[in-house]
Amino acid sequence: MKANARANSLDQSVGDGGDSKVTLGDMTTNNVFNEPGSNLENEDLTRELEDNIKRVMGKRNGEIVCACYAINGRPEKNTWQIAEENNMTETRVN
């Protein structure tokens, strides 16, 4: 397939002569299509997990654990960042 050729199907074979058994679909990074609503289900599970962690560990400790492992939907933070935000030493976070 030429570099400037357009693909008509994910089943189209890749290669010069089209004899390759590898298709464009095989080369995509994610061949799994999520069902509608699965993102909402994941958000619900994440929220439930966060609530349970806070319930068991207490609000402050739960927030620290959730921040360490990015359970709260925000980017993962390292122990130094969490210590700074909570006015504690890095050792205390560990």
N, C-alpha and C positions, 0 to 999 in steps of 0.2 A: 504494500500500500504506500502510496506517495505521501510525503509529509503534509502536503497541502490538500490531500483528498478528504472529502467529507465522509463521515461514517453514517450509514443509513440504519444500522442495527447493532445492538450489542452482541449479536450472534455472528457478526462479520469476522472472518478470520484475519489474523494479523500476520503480516509477512509480505515479501515481494510478490510471490506467485499466488497467494491466496490458498496455498496448500497446507498452511500451518494449522495445527489443531488448537492453537491458542486463539481465543476470541477476545474482542474488546471487553466483553463482560467479565472475562477472567482477569483482566488487568485493572479493573476498577478496585478501589480500596474497600468499598463496602457493598457487597452484593446482597445484603439483607435489608429488606425494606420493613420498617416498623409498622405495625398496625396503627391506625388512627387511635388516638387516646393513650398510647403506650407512654408518651412523654408525661402526660398528666398523671398516669399511674406511678411512674418513677418519681415524680415530684411529691406525690402523696406519701410514698414510702420513705423518701428522704426526710420529709417533714416529720413523719411519725418516728423515724429513727432519732432525729435530733431531739424531739420532745421527750422520748424515752431516756436518752442519755442525760438530759438535763434533770429529769425527774429522779433518776437513780443517783446521779453524782452531785446534784445541786446545780442551781442556775449558773453560777460563775465557773465552776469546774467543768460543767457540761459545755459551756461556750468555749472554753479553752480547748477541750478535746475536739469539738466540732471544727474549730479554726485550724487545729493541727492537721486534721485529715480532710479538710475542705468539705465537710458534710453539710455545711450551711449554704452551699451553692456559690460561695465566694472562693477566690483562689486560695490554695493551700498556703499557710504561713509557717515560717520557721519559728523556733522557740525564742529567738531574739526579738522578733517582731511582736509576738504575743506577750512577752515579758514587758516590752516597752509600753504597749497599749494598756496593760493591766497594772502598771506601776509595781512590778515585782522583779526579782532576779531571774535570770535565765535558768538557774539551777532549780528554782522553785517550780518553774513550768514543767521541768522534767519530772 
